[in-house]
Amino acid sequence: LVSVFHESGPTAQIAQSAPALSLLALAAPMLGTGDLPPLLGVGDVVMASLYASAAARFGLPEGRTWVALAAGLAGAMIAVLWLEIALPALPFLGLAMIVAHPRVRVPPPHERRRAALGVALVVGVAAWILLSR
């Protein structure tokens, strides 16, 4: 989110550059117009494939994984079309995967402290970046 919404974030910089968008985003035709706007970043496609690989590695149901990824991408597309701003698909993909696979919602007891420290670190860095503008 910081990458998208902070003006110096890499995603924000790419979204403001037509040449960069033509290289790093997948375009789709806008029905009823002659426009071919970029709708999906290459990074989002890479993350979807990483989710699919991780799901296979950890034995999560394949059908649920594909439905979750499709729902996440569809949700991101709907949000982009509705809000008319560039948004990362990753939060939509992550939420869809968590909803589709209940057993991954809570880390095992031996990983909870490390996970909490990691989340606190990420939130702290993101807050520092956003507040130092």
N, CA, C and O atoms as a GROMACS GRO file, in nm:
protein
  532
    1LEU      N    1   0.083  -0.120   0.000
    1LEU     CA    2   0.000   0.000   0.000
    1LEU      C    3   0.086   0.125   0.000
    1LEU      O    4   0.053   0.224  -0.065
    2VAL      N    5   0.198   0.120   0.074
    2VAL     CA    6   0.288   0.235   0.075
    2VAL      C    7   0.344   0.256  -0.065
    2VAL      O    8   0.356   0.370  -0.110
    3SER      N    9   0.378   0.148  -0.134
    3SER     CA   10   0.430   0.157  -0.269
    3SER      C   11   0.331   0.223  -0.364
    3SER      O   12   0.371   0.291  -0.458
    4VAL      N   13   0.202   0.203  -0.339
    4VAL     CA   14   0.099   0.259  -0.427
    4VAL      C   15   0.064   0.402  -0.389
    4VAL      O   16   0.052   0.488  -0.477
    5PHE      N   17   0.046   0.430  -0.261
    5PHE     CA   18  -0.011   0.558  -0.220
    5PHE      C   19   0.091   0.665  -0.182
    5PHE      O   20   0.054   0.782  -0.175
    6HIS      N   21   0.216   0.631  -0.158
    6HIS     CA   22   0.318   0.732  -0.131
    6HIS      C   23   0.374   0.778  -0.266
    6HIS      O   24   0.408   0.695  -0.350
    7GLU      N   25   0.383   0.910  -0.287
    7GLU     CA   26   0.420   0.960  -0.419
    7GLU      C   27   0.557   0.912  -0.467
    7GLU      O   28   0.581   0.906  -0.588
    8SER      N   29   0.646   0.877  -0.376
    8SER     CA   30   0.777   0.827  -0.418
    8SER      C   31   0.782   0.674  -0.423
    8SER      O   32   0.887   0.616  -0.451
    9GLY      N   33   0.669   0.609  -0.396
    9GLY     CA   34   0.664   0.463  -0.401
    9GLY      C   35   0.682   0.412  -0.543
    9GLY      O   36   0.638   0.477  -0.638
   10PRO      N   37   0.747   0.296  -0.560
   10PRO     CA   38   0.772   0.244  -0.694
   10PRO      C   39   0.644   0.224  -0.776
   10PRO      O   40   0.641   0.256  -0.895
   11THR      N   41   0.540   0.173  -0.714
   11THR     CA   42   0.416   0.150  -0.787
   11THR      C   43   0.352   0.282  -0.828
   11THR      O   44   0.300   0.294  -0.938
   12ALA      N   45   0.356   0.381  -0.740
   12ALA     CA   46   0.303   0.514  -0.774
   12ALA      C   47   0.381   0.575  -0.890
   12ALA      O   48   0.322   0.638  -0.978
   13GLN      N   49   0.512   0.558  -0.890
   13GLN     CA   50   0.595   0.611  -0.999
   13GLN      C   51   0.561   0.543  -1.131
   13GLN      O   52   0.551   0.609  -1.235
   14ILE      N   53   0.544   0.411  -1.127
   14ILE     CA   54   0.510   0.336  -1.249
   14ILE      C   55   0.372   0.378  -1.299
   14ILE      O   56   0.353   0.396  -1.419
   15ALA      N   57   0.276   0.394  -1.206
   15ALA     CA   58   0.139   0.431  -1.245
   15ALA      C   59   0.133   0.568  -1.312
   15ALA      O   60   0.040   0.595  -1.387
   16GLN      N   61   0.231   0.654  -1.286
   16GLN     CA   62   0.233   0.788  -1.345
   16GLN      C   63   0.310   0.792  -1.477
   16GLN      O   64   0.316   0.897  -1.541
   17SER      N   65   0.370   0.681  -1.517
   17SER     CA   66   0.452   0.678  -1.637
   17SER      C   67   0.391   0.586  -1.742
   17SER      O   68   0.386   0.464  -1.723
   18ALA      N   69   0.344   0.645  -1.851
   18ALA     CA   70   0.282   0.564  -1.958
   18ALA      C   71   0.380   0.461  -2.016
   18ALA      O   72   0.340   0.347  -2.038
   19PRO      N   73   0.507   0.496  -2.041
   19PRO     CA   74   0.600   0.394  -2.093
   19PRO      C   75   0.621   0.278  -1.994
   19PRO      O   76   0.629   0.162  -2.035
   20ALA      N   77   0.632   0.310  -1.865
   20ALA     CA   78   0.651   0.204  -1.766
   20ALA      C   79   0.528   0.116  -1.757
   20ALA      O   80   0.538  -0.007  -1.745
   21LEU      N   81   0.410   0.177  -1.761
   21LEU     CA   82   0.286   0.099  -1.757
   21LEU      C   83   0.275   0.005  -1.876
   21LEU      O   84   0.227  -0.107  -1.862
   22SER      N   85   0.318   0.051  -1.992
   22SER     CA   86   0.308  -0.034  -2.111
   22SER      C   87   0.396  -0.157  -2.099
   22SER      O   88   0.368  -0.260  -2.161
   23LEU      N   89   0.504  -0.148  -2.020
   23LEU     CA   90   0.594  -0.262  -2.001
   23LEU      C   91   0.555  -0.350  -1.882
   23LEU      O   92   0.575  -0.471  -1.886
   24LEU      N   93   0.501  -0.290  -1.777
   24LEU     CA   94   0.483  -0.361  -1.650
   24LEU      C   95   0.339  -0.387  -1.609
   24LEU      O   96   0.313  -0.431  -1.498
   25ALA      N   97   0.245  -0.360  -1.697
   25ALA     CA   98   0.105  -0.385  -1.665
   25ALA      C   99   0.036  -0.450  -1.784
   25ALA      O  100   0.069  -0.424  -1.900
   26LEU      N  101  -0.059  -0.536  -1.752
   26LEU     CA  102  -0.137  -0.602  -1.856
   26LEU      C  103  -0.263  -0.519  -1.882
   26LEU      O  104  -0.336  -0.486  -1.789
   27ALA      N  105  -0.285  -0.487  -2.009
   27ALA     CA  106  -0.400  -0.405  -2.046
   27ALA      C  107  -0.517  -0.493  -2.086
   27ALA      O  108  -0.499  -0.608  -2.126
   28ALA      N  109  -0.636  -0.437  -2.075
   28ALA     CA  110  -0.759  -0.507  -2.118
   28ALA      C  111  -0.850  -0.406  -2.183
   28ALA      O  112  -0.854  -0.290  -2.141
   29PRO      N  113  -0.924  -0.446  -2.285
   29PRO     CA  114  -1.014  -0.351  -2.351
   29PRO      C  115  -1.127  -0.309  -2.259
   29PRO      O  116  -1.183  -0.390  -2.184
   30MET      N  117  -1.161  -0.182  -2.265
   30MET     CA  118  -1.272  -0.127  -2.188
   30MET      C  119  -1.394  -0.130  -2.279
   30MET      O  120  -1.399  -0.059  -2.379
   31LEU      N  121  -1.491  -0.212  -2.243
   31LEU     CA  122  -1.608  -0.229  -2.327
   31LEU      C  123  -1.678  -0.097  -2.353
   31LEU      O  124  -1.695  -0.016  -2.262
   32GLY      N  125  -1.718  -0.076  -2.476
   32GLY     CA  126  -1.790   0.046  -2.513
   32GLY      C  127  -1.700   0.162  -2.547
   32GLY      O  128  -1.748   0.269  -2.581
   33THR      N  129  -1.569   0.142  -2.539
   33THR     CA  130  -1.474   0.248  -2.573
   33THR      C  131  -1.363   0.188  -2.659
   33THR      O  132  -1.356   0.067  -2.679
   34GLY      N  133  -1.278   0.272  -2.708
   34GLY     CA  134  -1.161   0.226  -2.782
   34GLY      C  135  -1.038   0.218  -2.693
   34GLY      O  136  -0.927   0.195  -2.741
   35ASP      N  137  -1.058   0.237  -2.563
   35ASP     CA  138  -0.947   0.240  -2.468
   35ASP      C  139  -0.895   0.100  -2.437
   35ASP      O  140  -0.968   0.002  -2.441
   36LEU      N  141  -0.767   0.094  -2.407
   36LEU     CA  142  -0.702  -0.029  -2.364
   36LEU      C  143  -0.621   0.003  -2.238
   36LEU      O  144  -0.498   0.003  -2.242
   37PRO      N  145  -0.690   0.031  -2.124
   37PRO     CA  146  -0.618   0.074  -2.004
   37PRO      C  147  -0.548  -0.043  -1.934
   37PRO      O  148  -0.593  -0.157  -1.942
   38PRO      N  149  -0.437  -0.012  -1.866
   38PRO     CA  150  -0.370  -0.116  -1.788
   38PRO      C  151  -0.453  -0.150  -1.665
   38PRO      O  152  -0.495  -0.060  -1.591
   39LEU      N  153  -0.478  -0.279  -1.642
   39LEU     CA  154  -0.562  -0.319  -1.528
   39LEU      C  155  -0.488  -0.406  -1.427
   39LEU      O  156  -0.526  -0.409  -1.310
   40LEU      N  157  -0.386  -0.478  -1.470
   40LEU     CA  158  -0.322  -0.574  -1.381
   40LEU      C  159  -0.172  -0.565  -1.396
   40LEU      O  160  -0.118  -0.580  -1.506
   41GLY      N  161  -0.103  -0.541  -1.284
   41GLY     CA  162   0.042  -0.531  -1.286
   41GLY      C  163   0.108  -0.668  -1.294
   41GLY      O  164   0.051  -0.768  -1.250
   42VAL      N  165   0.226  -0.670  -1.349
   42VAL     CA  166   0.302  -0.794  -1.359
   42VAL      C  167   0.328  -0.851  -1.219
   42VAL      O  168   0.326  -0.973  -1.201
   43GLY      N  169   0.353  -0.765  -1.122
   43GLY     CA  170   0.376  -0.810  -0.985
   43GLY      C  171   0.257  -0.884  -0.928
   43GLY      O  172   0.273  -0.979  -0.851
   44ASP      N  173   0.138  -0.842  -0.965
   44ASP     CA  174   0.017  -0.910  -0.918
   44ASP      C  175   0.007  -1.051  -0.977
   44ASP      O  176  -0.034  -1.145  -0.909
   45VAL      N  177   0.045  -1.064  -1.103
   45VAL     CA  178   0.045  -1.196  -1.167
   45VAL      C  179   0.149  -1.286  -1.100
   45VAL      O  180   0.124  -1.404  -1.075
   46VAL      N  181   0.265  -1.230  -1.071
   46VAL     CA  182   0.371  -1.307  -1.003
   46VAL      C  183   0.323  -1.351  -0.864
   46VAL      O  184   0.345  -1.466  -0.826
   47MET      N  185   0.259  -1.261  -0.790
   47MET     CA  186   0.211  -1.297  -0.656
   47MET      C  187   0.102  -1.404  -0.662
   47MET      O  188   0.098  -1.492  -0.577
   48ALA      N  189   0.015  -1.396  -0.762
   48ALA     CA  190  -0.088  -1.499  -0.778
   48ALA      C  191  -0.023  -1.635  -0.802
   48ALA      O  192  -0.068  -1.736  -0.748
   49SER      N  193   0.083  -1.638  -0.882
   49SER     CA  194   0.152  -1.765  -0.907
   49SER      C  195   0.224  -1.814  -0.781
   49SER      O  196   0.231  -1.935  -0.758
   50LEU      N  197   0.276  -1.722  -0.701
   50LEU     CA  198   0.339  -1.763  -0.575
   50LEU      C  199   0.236  -1.820  -0.478
   50LEU      O  200   0.263  -1.918  -0.408
   51TYR      N  201   0.119  -1.758  -0.473
   51TYR     CA  202   0.011  -1.813  -0.390
   51TYR      C  203  -0.026  -1.954  -0.435
   51TYR      O  204  -0.043  -2.043  -0.352
   52ALA      N  205  -0.037  -1.974  -0.565
   52ALA     CA  206  -0.072  -2.106  -0.618
   52ALA      C  207   0.036  -2.208  -0.584
   52ALA      O  208   0.005  -2.321  -0.546
   53SER      N  209   0.162  -2.170  -0.597
   53SER     CA  210   0.273  -2.260  -0.564
   53SER      C  211   0.276  -2.293  -0.415
   53SER      O  212   0.295  -2.409  -0.377
   54ALA      N  213   0.258  -2.192  -0.331
   54ALA     CA  214   0.259  -2.215  -0.186
   54ALA      C  215   0.142  -2.303  -0.145
   54ALA      O  216   0.157  -2.390  -0.059
   55ALA      N  217   0.026  -2.281  -0.205
   55ALA     CA  218  -0.090  -2.363  -0.173
   55ALA      C  219  -0.063  -2.509  -0.208
   55ALA      O  220  -0.097  -2.599  -0.132
   56ALA      N  221  -0.002  -2.532  -0.324
   56ALA     CA  222   0.031  -2.670  -0.363
   56ALA      C  223   0.135  -2.729  -0.269
   56ALA      O  224   0.124  -2.846  -0.230
   57ARG      N  225   0.234  -2.651  -0.232
   57ARG     CA  226   0.341  -2.698  -0.143
   57ARG      C  227   0.287  -2.740  -0.007
   57ARG      O  228   0.335  -2.837   0.051
   58PHE      N  229   0.188  -2.668   0.044
   58PHE     CA  230   0.134  -2.697   0.176
   58PHE      C  231   0.007  -2.779   0.173
   58PHE      O  232  -0.061  -2.794   0.275
   59GLY      N  233  -0.027  -2.833   0.057
   59GLY     CA  234  -0.138  -2.926   0.046
   59GLY      C  235  -0.276  -2.864   0.060
   59GLY      O  236  -0.370  -2.930   0.103
   60LEU      N  237  -0.289  -2.738   0.025
   60LEU     CA  238  -0.420  -2.674   0.030
   60LEU      C  239  -0.501  -2.716  -0.092
   60LEU      O  240  -0.443  -2.741  -0.198
   61PRO      N  241  -0.633  -2.725  -0.081
   61PRO     CA  242  -0.714  -2.771  -0.193
   61PRO      C  243  -0.696  -2.684  -0.318
   61PRO      O  244  -0.710  -2.562  -0.313
   62GLU      N  245  -0.666  -2.749  -0.429
   62GLU     CA  246  -0.636  -2.679  -0.554
   62GLU      C  247  -0.756  -2.600  -0.606
   62GLU      O  248  -0.741  -2.486  -0.649
   63GLY      N  249  -0.874  -2.660  -0.603
   63GLY     CA  250  -0.994  -2.592  -0.652
   63GLY      C  251  -1.023  -2.466  -0.575
   63GLY      O  252  -1.053  -2.362  -0.634
   64ARG      N  253  -1.014  -2.474  -0.443
   64ARG     CA  254  -1.037  -2.354  -0.360
   64ARG      C  255  -0.934  -2.247  -0.390
   64ARG      O  256  -0.966  -2.128  -0.391
   65THR      N  257  -0.810  -2.289  -0.414
   65THR     CA  258  -0.704  -2.192  -0.444
   65THR      C  259  -0.735  -2.116  -0.571
   65THR      O  260  -0.724  -1.993  -0.574
   66TRP      N  261  -0.772  -2.186  -0.677
   66TRP     CA  262  -0.801  -2.120  -0.804
   66TRP      C  263  -0.924  -2.030  -0.794
   66TRP      O  264  -0.926  -1.922  -0.852
   67VAL      N  265  -1.026  -2.074  -0.722
   67VAL     CA  266  -1.144  -1.989  -0.703
   67VAL      C  267  -1.106  -1.864  -0.623
   67VAL      O  268  -1.151  -1.754  -0.655
   68ALA      N  269  -1.026  -1.882  -0.521
   68ALA     CA  270  -0.983  -1.767  -0.440
   68ALA      C  271  -0.903  -1.668  -0.523
   68ALA      O  272  -0.925  -1.547  -0.514
   69LEU      N  273  -0.809  -1.717  -0.604
   69LEU     CA  274  -0.728  -1.627  -0.686
   69LEU      C  275  -0.815  -1.554  -0.788
   69LEU      O  276  -0.797  -1.434  -0.811
   70ALA      N  277  -0.908  -1.625  -0.849
   70ALA     CA  278  -0.998  -1.560  -0.945
   70ALA      C  279  -1.084  -1.455  -0.875
   70ALA      O  280  -1.105  -1.346  -0.928
   71ALA      N  281  -1.135  -1.488  -0.756
   71ALA     CA  282  -1.217  -1.393  -0.681
   71ALA      C  283  -1.135  -1.272  -0.639
   71ALA      O  284  -1.184  -1.159  -0.644
   72GLY      N  285  -1.011  -1.293  -0.597
   72GLY     CA  286  -0.925  -1.182  -0.558
   72GLY      C  287  -0.896  -1.089  -0.674
   72GLY      O  288  -0.902  -0.967  -0.659
   73LEU      N  289  -0.864  -1.146  -0.790
   73LEU     CA  290  -0.838  -1.063  -0.908
   73LEU      C  291  -0.965  -0.991  -0.953
   73LEU      O  292  -0.959  -0.874  -0.993
   74ALA      N  293  -1.078  -1.060  -0.948
   74ALA     CA  294  -1.205  -0.996  -0.985
   74ALA      C  295  -1.238  -0.882  -0.888
   74ALA      O  296  -1.283  -0.775  -0.931
   75GLY      N  297  -1.216  -0.904  -0.759
   75GLY     CA  298  -1.240  -0.799  -0.660
   75GLY      C  299  -1.152  -0.678  -0.684
   75GLY      O  300  -1.198  -0.564  -0.673
   76ALA      N  301  -1.026  -0.702  -0.715
   76ALA     CA  302  -0.934  -0.591  -0.744
   76ALA      C  303  -0.979  -0.515  -0.869
   76ALA      O  304  -0.978  -0.392  -0.871
   77MET      N  305  -1.019  -0.589  -0.972
   77MET     CA  306  -1.064  -0.524  -1.095
   77MET      C  307  -1.188  -0.439  -1.070
   77MET      O  308  -1.198  -0.326  -1.120
   78ILE      N  309  -1.283  -0.492  -0.994
   78ILE     CA  310  -1.405  -0.417  -0.963
   78ILE      C  311  -1.371  -0.291  -0.884
   78ILE      O  312  -1.427  -0.184  -0.910
   79ALA      N  313  -1.281  -0.303  -0.787
   79ALA     CA  314  -1.242  -0.186  -0.707
   79ALA      C  315  -1.173  -0.081  -0.792
   79ALA      O  316  -1.198   0.039  -0.776
   80VAL      N  317  -1.086  -0.124  -0.885
   80VAL     CA  318  -1.018  -0.028  -0.972
   80VAL      C  319  -1.118   0.043  -1.063
   80VAL      O  320  -1.111   0.164  -1.081
   81LEU      N  321  -1.211  -0.033  -1.119
   81LEU     CA  322  -1.312   0.028  -1.207
   81LEU      C  323  -1.405   0.121  -1.130
   81LEU      O  324  -1.445   0.225  -1.182
   82TRP      N  325  -1.439   0.084  -1.008
   82TRP     CA  326  -1.531   0.164  -0.927
   82TRP      C  327  -1.463   0.291  -0.876
   82TRP      O  328  -1.519   0.400  -0.887
   83LEU      N  329  -1.342   0.277  -0.820
   83LEU     CA  330  -1.273   0.392  -0.761
   83LEU      C  331  -1.196   0.475  -0.863
   83LEU      O  332  -1.163   0.591  -0.837
   84GLU      N  333  -1.166   0.415  -0.980
   84GLU     CA  334  -1.093   0.481  -1.087
   84GLU      C  335  -0.955   0.530  -1.043
   84GLU      O  336  -0.910   0.637  -1.083
   85ILE      N  337  -0.888   0.448  -0.960
   85ILE     CA  338  -0.750   0.473  -0.920
   85ILE      C  339  -0.674   0.341  -0.927
   85ILE      O  340  -0.733   0.233  -0.923
   86ALA      N  341  -0.543   0.352  -0.938
   86ALA     CA  342  -0.460   0.232  -0.940
   86ALA      C  343  -0.457   0.171  -0.800
   86ALA      O  344  -0.433   0.240  -0.701
   87LEU      N  345  -0.482   0.042  -0.792
   87LEU     CA  346  -0.479  -0.030  -0.666
   87LEU      C  347  -0.399  -0.159  -0.684
   87LEU      O  348  -0.403  -0.221  -0.790
   88PRO      N  349  -0.327  -0.201  -0.580
   88PRO     CA  350  -0.260  -0.330  -0.589
   88PRO      C  351  -0.360  -0.443  -0.572
   88PRO      O  352  -0.453  -0.432  -0.492
   89ALA      N  353  -0.342  -0.551  -0.645
   89ALA     CA  354  -0.432  -0.666  -0.632
   89ALA      C  355  -0.391  -0.754  -0.514
   89ALA      O  356  -0.471  -0.837  -0.468
   90LEU      N  357  -0.269  -0.738  -0.464
   90LEU     CA  358  -0.220  -0.825  -0.359
   90LEU      C  359  -0.309  -0.831  -0.235
   90LEU      O  360  -0.333  -0.941  -0.186
   91PRO      N  361  -0.360  -0.720  -0.181
   91PRO     CA  362  -0.449  -0.733  -0.064
   91PRO      C  363  -0.575  -0.813  -0.095
   91PRO      O  364  -0.624  -0.888  -0.010
   92PHE      N  365  -0.628  -0.798  -0.215
   92PHE     CA  366  -0.747  -0.874  -0.254
   92PHE      C  367  -0.716  -1.022  -0.266
   92PHE      O  368  -0.794  -1.107  -0.224
   93LEU      N  369  -0.599  -1.053  -0.324
   93LEU     CA  370  -0.557  -1.193  -0.337
   93LEU      C  371  -0.536  -1.255  -0.199
   93LEU      O  372  -0.581  -1.366  -0.173
   94GLY      N  373  -0.467  -1.182  -0.111
   94GLY     CA  374  -0.441  -1.234   0.023
   94GLY      C  375  -0.568  -1.259   0.101
   94GLY      O  376  -0.583  -1.363   0.166
   95LEU      N  377  -0.661  -1.164   0.096
   95LEU     CA  378  -0.788  -1.181   0.166
   95LEU      C  379  -0.865  -1.300   0.112
   95LEU      O  380  -0.921  -1.378   0.188
   96ALA      N  381  -0.868  -1.314  -0.020
   96ALA     CA  382  -0.940  -1.426  -0.081
   96ALA      C  383  -0.878  -1.560  -0.040
   96ALA      O  384  -0.951  -1.656  -0.015
   97MET      N  385  -0.746  -1.566  -0.034
   97MET     CA  386  -0.679  -1.691   0.007
   97MET      C  387  -0.709  -1.724   0.153
   97MET      O  388  -0.730  -1.840   0.188
   98ILE      N  389  -0.710  -1.623   0.238
   98ILE     CA  390  -0.739  -1.647   0.380
   98ILE      C  391  -0.883  -1.693   0.398
   98ILE      O  392  -0.909  -1.782   0.479
   99VAL      N  393  -0.975  -1.633   0.324
   99VAL     CA  394  -1.115  -1.675   0.334
   99VAL      C  395  -1.132  -1.818   0.282
   99VAL      O  396  -1.207  -1.896   0.340
  100ALA      N  397  -1.064  -1.850   0.174
  100ALA     CA  398  -1.079  -1.982   0.111
  100ALA      C  399  -1.015  -2.095   0.190
  100ALA      O  400  -1.059  -2.209   0.182
  101HIS      N  401  -0.911  -2.063   0.267
  101HIS     CA  402  -0.836  -2.167   0.339
  101HIS      C  403  -0.834  -2.136   0.489
  101HIS      O  404  -0.738  -2.075   0.538
  102PRO      N  405  -0.937  -2.177   0.562
  102PRO     CA  406  -0.946  -2.143   0.704
  102PRO      C  407  -0.828  -2.191   0.789
  102PRO      O  408  -0.794  -2.127   0.888
  103ARG      N  409  -0.765  -2.300   0.752
  103ARG     CA  410  -0.657  -2.353   0.836
  103ARG      C  411  -0.531  -2.267   0.836
  103ARG      O  412  -0.444  -2.286   0.920
  104VAL      N  413  -0.521  -2.172   0.743
  104VAL     CA  414  -0.403  -2.087   0.739
  104VAL      C  415  -0.424  -1.955   0.812
  104VAL      O  416  -0.334  -1.870   0.813
  105ARG      N  417  -0.540  -1.936   0.872
  105ARG     CA  418  -0.570  -1.808   0.937
  105ARG      C  419  -0.490  -1.784   1.064
  105ARG      O  420  -0.459  -1.669   1.096
  106VAL      N  421  -0.456  -1.889   1.135
  106VAL     CA  422  -0.384  -1.874   1.261
  106VAL      C  423  -0.252  -1.952   1.252
  106VAL      O  424  -0.253  -2.071   1.220
  107PRO      N  425  -0.140  -1.885   1.278
  107PRO     CA  426  -0.013  -1.957   1.271
  107PRO      C  427  -0.003  -2.060   1.383
  107PRO      O  428  -0.067  -2.045   1.487
  108PRO      N  429   0.079  -2.164   1.363
  108PRO     CA  430   0.098  -2.262   1.469
  108PRO      C  431   0.156  -2.195   1.595
  108PRO      O  432   0.222  -2.092   1.584
  109PRO      N  433   0.131  -2.251   1.711
  109PRO     CA  434   0.175  -2.188   1.836
  109PRO      C  435   0.323  -2.150   1.839
  109PRO      O  436   0.360  -2.045   1.891
  110HIS      N  437   0.408  -2.235   1.783
  110HIS     CA  438   0.552  -2.207   1.789
  110HIS      C  439   0.595  -2.092   1.696
  110HIS      O  440   0.709  -2.046   1.705
  111GLU      N  441   0.507  -2.045   1.606
  111GLU     CA  442   0.540  -1.936   1.515
  111GLU      C  443   0.469  -1.805   1.550
  111GLU      O  444   0.495  -1.704   1.485
  112ARG      N  445   0.382  -1.804   1.648
  112ARG     CA  446   0.299  -1.686   1.676
  112ARG      C  447   0.380  -1.566   1.721
  112ARG      O  448   0.354  -1.454   1.677
  113ARG      N  449   0.478  -1.587   1.809
  113ARG     CA  450   0.557  -1.474   1.859
  113ARG      C  451   0.638  -1.411   1.745
  113ARG      O  452   0.643  -1.288   1.731
  114ARG      N  453   0.700  -1.495   1.664
  114ARG     CA  454   0.779  -1.445   1.551
  114ARG      C  455   0.688  -1.371   1.452
  114ARG      O  456   0.727  -1.268   1.398
  115ALA      N  457   0.570  -1.424   1.427
  115ALA     CA  458   0.476  -1.359   1.335
  115ALA      C  459   0.432  -1.223   1.390
  115ALA      O  460   0.425  -1.126   1.315
  116ALA      N  461   0.404  -1.216   1.520
  116ALA     CA  462   0.362  -1.089   1.581
  116ALA      C  463   0.474  -0.986   1.571
  116ALA      O  464   0.448  -0.869   1.544
  117LEU      N  465   0.598  -1.027   1.594
  117LEU     CA  466   0.711  -0.934   1.582
  117LEU      C  467   0.728  -0.887   1.439
  117LEU      O  468   0.757  -0.770   1.415
  118GLY      N  469   0.711  -0.977   1.344
  118GLY     CA  470   0.722  -0.939   1.203
  118GLY      C  471   0.615  -0.840   1.162
  118GLY      O  472   0.643  -0.743   1.092
  119VAL      N  473   0.492  -0.864   1.205
  119VAL     CA  474   0.381  -0.772   1.173
  119VAL      C  475   0.407  -0.636   1.237
  119VAL      O  476   0.387  -0.533   1.173
  120ALA      N  477   0.452  -0.635   1.363
  120ALA     CA  478   0.481  -0.508   1.431
  120ALA      C  479   0.591  -0.432   1.358
  120ALA      O  480   0.583  -0.309   1.345
  121LEU      N  481   0.692  -0.502   1.311
  121LEU     CA  482   0.801  -0.436   1.238
  121LEU      C  483   0.751  -0.376   1.106
  121LEU      O  484   0.784  -0.262   1.074
  122VAL      N  485   0.672  -0.451   1.031
  122VAL     CA  486   0.620  -0.402   0.904
  122VAL      C  487   0.529  -0.281   0.926
  122VAL      O  488   0.538  -0.182   0.854
  123VAL      N  489   0.440  -0.289   1.025
  123VAL     CA  490   0.350  -0.177   1.054
  123VAL      C  491   0.430  -0.055   1.098
  123VAL      O  492   0.400   0.057   1.057
  124GLY      N  493   0.532  -0.075   1.179
  124GLY     CA  494   0.615   0.036   1.224
  124GLY      C  495   0.688   0.104   1.110
  124GLY      O  496   0.691   0.227   1.103
  125VAL      N  497   0.746   0.027   1.020
  125VAL     CA  498   0.817   0.084   0.906
  125VAL      C  499   0.719   0.157   0.814
  125VAL      O  500   0.748   0.267   0.767
  126ALA      N  501   0.603   0.097   0.788
  126ALA     CA  502   0.504   0.162   0.702
  126ALA      C  503   0.456   0.292   0.764
  126ALA      O  504   0.443   0.392   0.694
  127ALA      N  505   0.431   0.293   0.895
  127ALA     CA  506   0.389   0.416   0.963
  127ALA      C  507   0.497   0.523   0.956
  127ALA      O  508   0.468   0.640   0.932
  128TRP      N  509   0.622   0.483   0.976
  128TRP     CA  510   0.733   0.576   0.970
  128TRP      C  511   0.744   0.638   0.830
  128TRP      O  512   0.764   0.759   0.818
  129ILE      N  513   0.729   0.556   0.726
  129ILE     CA  514   0.738   0.607   0.589
  129ILE      C  515   0.624   0.704   0.561
  129ILE      O  516   0.645   0.812   0.504
  130LEU      N  517   0.503   0.666   0.600
  130LEU     CA  518   0.387   0.752   0.573
  130LEU      C  519   0.389   0.881   0.654
  130LEU      O  520   0.347   0.986   0.604
  131LEU      N  521   0.438   0.875   0.776
  131LEU     CA  522   0.438   0.994   0.862
  131LEU      C  523   0.557   1.087   0.835
  131LEU      O  524   0.557   1.202   0.879
  132SER      N  525   0.658   1.039   0.764
  132SER     CA  526   0.776   1.122   0.738
  132SER      C  527   0.762   1.203   0.610
  132SER      O  528   0.860   1.261   0.564
  133ARG      N  529   0.645   1.208   0.554
  133ARG     CA  530   0.622   1.283   0.429
  133ARG      C  531   0.635   1.427   0.449
  133ARG      O  532   0.619   1.504   0.354
   0.00000   0.00000   0.00000
